[in-house]
Every structure is written in C-alpha cells, then in structure tokens.
Amino acid sequence: MGKTPSLLKSGKQDRGFYSAMWDQIRSQVFWQGEIWNRKKNGDIYLEWLTISGVKNEAGDIVYYAGMFSDITKQRGHKQEEGRG
C-alpha cells in the first residue's frame, strides 16, 4: 500500500515495451498481453494482464483497472527466483 506498481517490475521488459503499452492504453483505453512481473517475495512469473481505463460521466479516464492471471505453468516456464 502506498507504493507504485513499478515495485513489481521484473526487469525483463524494456522502457520501450512500457511506453508502447501506455500509448495503447491512452489511445484505446485498453491493453492486454503477456508480461513478466515480480511477486512480493521476489519470484518472477509470467502473467496475462488486462488494463482498462475507467471513465467518469464526462468521459474522462479517472482510474485504471488491471486484472491478471499467472500463466507461468501454462506456458511451461520455470518460475525464477528473484532474478531479473
């Protein structure tokens, strides 16, 4: 609580990846795809992430909602221990 989501970055995606992701979110109010993230314990895992903008009555985006599923095992990847 009180921390930014960047705390959970795996280090596997470069700045260009995140820039393209946010460009799409801003233009289409939606993004979906695979992304490597880090758990609080430091383990890195593959997730399927969906981010959607939530608009107010005036049509302005006021929040972003994210939903994800751990797909590491479905993709056959071994979970990594704290390595980025």
C-alpha positions in Angstrom: 0.0 0.0 0.0 1.3 3.4 -0.9 3.8 2.1 -3.4 3.8 2.3 -7.2 3.3 -0.9 -9.3 6.8 -0.4 -10.7 8.0 -2.1 -7.4 6.8 -5.3 -9.0 8.7 -4.9 -12.4 10.7 -8.0 -13.4 13.3 -6.1 -15.4 12.5 -8.3 -18.4 10.7 -5.7 -20.4 12.5 -2.5 -21.5 11.3 1.1 -21.3 10.0 0.8 -25.0 7.7 -2.0 -24.0 6.0 0.0 -21.3 5.9 3.1 -23.5 4.1 1.2 -26.2 1.8 -0.4 -23.7 0.8 3.0 -22.2 0.5 4.6 -25.7 -2.1 1.9 -26.5 -3.9 2.3 -23.2 -4.2 6.1 -23.7 -5.4 5.8 -27.3 -7.7 2.7 -27.0 -8.4 2.8 -23.2 -7.3 -0.9 -23.1 -4.3 -3.2 -23.3 -4.0 -6.9 -23.0 -0.9 -9.2 -23.2 1.8 -11.2 -21.6 4.1 -9.6 -19.2 6.8 -10.7 -16.7 6.2 -9.4 -13.2 7.7 -9.9 -9.7 5.9 -11.2 -6.6 6.4 -9.5 -3.3 8.7 -12.4 -2.3 10.9 -11.6 -5.3 9.9 -14.5 -7.6 9.4 -13.6 -11.3 6.4 -15.0 -13.1 4.6 -14.7 -16.4 1.2 -13.2 -16.3 -1.7 -12.4 -18.7 -2.5 -8.8 -18.0 -5.5 -6.7 -19.0 -5.6 -3.0 -18.2 -8.7 -0.9 -18.9 -9.4 2.8 -18.3 -12.4 3.6 -16.2 -14.2 6.7 -17.3 -16.4 9.1 -15.3 -19.7 10.6 -16.6 -17.9 13.2 -18.6 -15.9 10.5 -20.4 -12.6 11.3 -18.7 -10.4 8.4 -17.6 -10.3 8.6 -13.8 -8.9 5.2 -12.9 -7.1 2.2 -14.5 -8.2 -1.3 -13.5 -5.9 -4.2 -14.0 -6.7 -7.9 -14.0 -4.1 -10.6 -14.3 -3.6 -14.4 -14.2 -0.4 -16.2 -13.5 0.3 -18.2 -16.7 3.8 -19.4 -15.9 2.9 -23.1 -15.7 0.6 -23.0 -18.7 3.5 -21.6 -20.8 5.9 -24.2 -19.4 8.3 -21.7 -17.9 10.0 -22.5 -14.6 9.5 -19.7 -12.1 12.7 -17.8 -11.5 13.8 -16.9 -8.0 14.4 -13.2 -7.7 16.4 -12.9 -10.9 15.6 -10.0 -13.3 
